[in-house]
Each structure stands twice: as C-alpha cells, then as structure tokens.
Amino acid sequence: MSDEISKLPPQVQERLLRLQQLQQTLQSILAQKQQVEMEQTEVEQTISELQKTPDDAVIYKAVGSLLVKGDKAKITEELVERKELLNTRSTVLAKQEERIRSQVKDAQTKLQQDLSPVSPPSP
C-alpha cells in the first residue's frame, strides 16, 4: 500500500497524512474523554456515599498506596472541587472532539475530491 501512496501527487499524500494525524488525535481525545467520564462517575458515587455517612464517622482517603484518616468535610470539599475540575475538562474535551471531527470531515471531503476522477463537462 505504501507503494500505491507514493504514486499519488504530493498534495494528496499530504492530505492523506493530515487525515491520519487528525484521526489519531481524535482517538486520543476520545480516550481522554472516556477516562474523565469514568473518574467523574467515581467521584459522584464517592460524594453520594459520603453524604450518607454520619459527620462523626471515621473517613479514610487513598494517598498513593496508603489510606490516610481525614476529615469528612475537608474530603467532601476536595471531591467537589475535583468534580468541578473534571466537568471543566469534560467540556474542553467535548469542544476539541467537535472541532477535530469537523476537521476530519473536511479532510475526508477534500481527499475524496482529489481521488475522484475528473468527469468531463456535460454538453
């Protein structure tokens, strides 16, 4: 296939390469978005469980491979801040995804135009 690509005009080769780069970028964004969504779900579940817990309950949080005793109010505040940060990150990733999808579509359209045979004008 590489041999076939090298037969294409340089402009078409560049567009094909650009399309491949955009598709890789899109895959990366989608993977990041999925990771953020999973963490959002986890944080929301943790906040929900903390709300059910009495204020005087002993709470531990993971710090690396350790569990450290902490204050419920402080841990809840940290989780709420983390949730807000994740929401912002999710919004940014969604906008990036939308922009890259549009660029992929444009690149595909231009590449199809480059690769389609030129039909003679109708009389």
Secondary structure, 3 states (H helix, E strand, C coil): CHHHHHCCCHHHHHHHHHHHHHHHHHHHHHHHHHHHHHHHHHHHHHHHHHHHCCCCCCEEEEECCEEEEECHHHHHHHHHHHHHHHHHHHHHHHHHHHHHHHHHHHHHHHHHHHHCCCCCCCC
